[in-house]
Amino acid sequence: MWVLVFFDLPTETKKQRKVAADFRKKIMADGFTMFQFSIYLRHCPSKENALVHIKRVKTILPEIGKVGIMCITDKQFGDMEIYFGKNPGAKEIAPQQLELF
């Protein structure tokens, strides 16, 4: 399962830029990586784990701006087509699930 956080935060004043930068730093500290400038994603091994990270993001939401959170399955993520200009990018391989016995 993948959790995507996408946002559009105001950056007109120095204070707004700091709030936006702090939000990015906090979600990155929770394991999210940048997919595009305002889209961050994180792989989660289960729906329950995804809900934990979604809850964490909700606790750090900025006062103003738009933030969206979406979950997609590994299959949906794997079916995504990514292009760099007109050239297709290499498909990203999902991390392997480790099993403990």
KEKE-3310 file (N, C-alpha, C; in steps of 0.2 Angstrom, whole numbers, plus 5000, padded with zeros to 4 digits):
npx = (5004:5002:5005:5000:5004:4998:5000:4996:5003:5003:5016:5019:5024:5038:5035:5025:5032:5041:5032:5028:5040:5043:5032:5035:5047:5043:5035:5044:5052:5044:5046:5041:5045:5050:5040:5035:5037:5027:5021:5022:5027:5025:5029:5019:5017:5004:4987:4983:4995:4997:4986:4991:5002:4995:4987:4997:5001:4990:4990:5000:4995:4995:4989:4983:4981:4980:4979:4980:4977:4980:4977:4984:4985:4999:4998:4991:5000:5010:5005:5006:5010:5025:5032:5046:5047:5043:5048:5046:5048:5058:5050:5046:5052:5043:5046:5053:5043:5047:5048:5046:5050)
npy = (4994:5011:5028:5043:5060:5076:5093:5110:5124:5141:5152:5165:5175:5176:5169:5160:5153:5147:5139:5130:5124:5118:5109:5100:5095:5088:5078:5071:5067:5057:5047:5049:5052:5063:5064:5072:5090:5095:5083:5069:5053:5037:5020:5007:4993:4988:4991:4995:5000:5011:5019:5023:5032:5041:5047:5053:5063:5071:5077:5086:5096:5111:5128:5135:5132:5119:5101:5085:5068:5051:5034:5021:5005:4993:4987:4997:5007:5001:5001:5014:5026:5034:5049:5057:5071:5066:5054:5038:5034:5023:5010:5010:4999:4991:4990:4976:4965:4960:4945:4938:4924)
npz = (5000:4996:5002:4998:4999:4995:4992:4992:4997:5004:4999:5000:5009:5021:5033:5029:5020:5028:5036:5026:5023:5035:5036:5025:5030:5041:5036:5029:5039:5044:5035:5022:5005:4992:4977:4967:4966:4976:4980:4990:4995:5003:5006:5014:5023:5026:5028:5040:5045:5036:5040:5052:5048:5041:5051:5058:5049:5048:5061:5059:5050:5041:5046:5035:5018:5005:5008:5003:5005:5000:4998:4989:4981:4979:4967:4959:4960:4953:4941:4936:4924:4920:4913:4906:4899:4883:4884:4891:4908:4919:4926:4943:4956:4968:4986:4994:5004:5019:5028:5044:5053)
capx = (5000:5006:5001:5002:5002:5000:4998:4997:5003:5005:5023:5020:5028:5043:5032:5022:5038:5044:5027:5028:5046:5042:5028:5039:5052:5040:5032:5050:5055:5040:5047:5039:5050:5047:5039:5036:5038:5022:5018:5026:5024:5028:5026:5017:5016:4997:4982:4984:5001:4995:4982:4996:5005:4989:4985:5003:5001:4984:4992:5004:4993:4996:4983:4981:4983:4977:4983:4976:4980:4977:4980:4984:4988:5005:4996:4989:5006:5014:5002:5007:5015:5028:5036:5051:5045:5040:5051:5044:5053:5059:5045:5049:5050:5040:5051:5051:5040:5051:5044:5050:5048)
capy = (5000:5018:5034:5049:5067:5081:5099:5117:5128:5147:5154:5173:5178:5172:5165:5155:5148:5143:5134:5125:5120:5114:5103:5095:5092:5084:5072:5067:5064:5051:5042:5051:5054:5067:5061:5078:5095:5095:5076:5065:5046:5032:5013:5005:4986:4986:4997:4998:5005:5017:5023:5027:5037:5046:5050:5058:5069:5075:5080:5092:5100:5118:5131:5137:5128:5113:5095:5079:5061:5046:5027:5016:4998:4991:4986:5003:5011:4998:5002:5021:5027:5040:5051:5062:5073:5061:5047:5034:5033:5016:5008:5009:4992:4991:4987:4969:4964:4955:4940:4935:4917)
capz = (5000:4996:5005:4995:5002:4990:4995:4989:5003:5002:5000:4998:5015:5024:5038:5025:5017:5034:5038:5021:5023:5041:5034:5021:5034:5046:5033:5027:5045:5045:5030:5015:5000:4986:4971:4963:4971:4981:4981:4994:4995:5007:5006:5020:5022:5028:5028:5047:5045:5032:5044:5057:5045:5039:5057:5060:5044:5051:5067:5058:5045:5042:5047:5029:5012:5004:5008:5001:5007:4996:4998:4983:4982:4976:4959:4956:4959:4948:4934:4934:4919:4921:4907:4907:4892:4879:4885:4897:4913:4921:4932:4950:4959:4975:4990:4995:5010:5023:5032:5050:5055)
cpx = (5004:5002:5004:5000:5004:4997:5000:4997:5005:5012:5024:5024:5033:5040:5028:5027:5040:5039:5027:5034:5046:5038:5031:5044:5049:5038:5038:5053:5051:5041:5045:5045:5046:5046:5039:5036:5033:5018:5024:5023:5028:5024:5025:5015:5009:4993:4982:4990:5000:4991:4986:4999:5001:4988:4991:5003:4995:4986:4997:5002:4993:4989:4980:4984:4979:4981:4978:4980:4976:4981:4979:4987:4995:5003:4995:4995:5010:5012:5003:5012:5018:5032:5040:5051:5041:5042:5048:5050:5053:5054:5049:5047:5048:5045:5048:5048:5045:5047:5049:5046:5049)
cpy = (5006:5023:5039:5055:5072:5087:5105:5122:5135:5149:5161:5176:5173:5167:5159:5150:5144:5137:5128:5121:5115:5108:5098:5092:5087:5077:5068:5064:5057:5046:5043:5053:5058:5063:5066:5083:5095:5088:5072:5058:5042:5025:5011:4997:4984:4992:5000:5002:5011:5022:5027:5033:5043:5050:5055:5064:5073:5079:5086:5096:5107:5122:5133:5133:5122:5107:5089:5073:5056:5040:5024:5010:4998:4990:4992:5007:5008:5000:5009:5021:5034:5042:5057:5065:5068:5054:5044:5033:5025:5015:5007:5003:4993:4988:4980:4969:4958:4951:4938:4929:4916)
cpz = (5000:4999:5001:4998:4997:4993:4991:4995:5001:5003:4999:5003:5018:5029:5034:5022:5022:5036:5032:5021:5029:5040:5030:5025:5038:5042:5030:5033:5046:5039:5023:5011:4994:4980:4965:4969:4977:4982:4984:4994:5000:5006:5013:5019:5023:5028:5035:5048:5042:5036:5050:5054:5043:5045:5059:5055:5046:5057:5065:5052:5046:5043:5040:5023:5011:5004:5007:5003:5004:4997:4991:4984:4978:4968:4956:4955:4954:4941:4932:4929:4920:4915:4909:4900:4889:4880:4891:4902:4915:4926:4938:4953:4966:4980:4992:5002:5014:5028:5038:5052:5062)
residu = (MET:TRP:VAL:LEU:VAL:PHE:PHE:ASP:LEU:PRO:THR:GLU:THR:LYS:LYS:GLN:ARG:LYS:VAL:ALA:ALA:ASP:PHE:ARG:LYS:LYS:ILE:MET:ALA:ASP:GLY:PHE:THR:MET:PHE:GLN:PHE:SER:ILE:TYR:LEU:ARG:HIS:CYS:PRO:SER:LYS:GLU:ASN:ALA:LEU:VAL:HIS:ILE:LYS:ARG:VAL:LYS:THR:ILE:LEU:PRO:GLU:ILE:GLY:LYS:VAL:GLY:ILE:MET:CYS:ILE:THR:ASP:LYS:GLN:PHE:GLY:ASP:MET:GLU:ILE:TYR:PHE:GLY:LYS:ASN:PRO:GLY:ALA:LYS:GLU:ILE:ALA:PRO:GLN:GLN:LEU:GLU:LEU:PHE)
# end
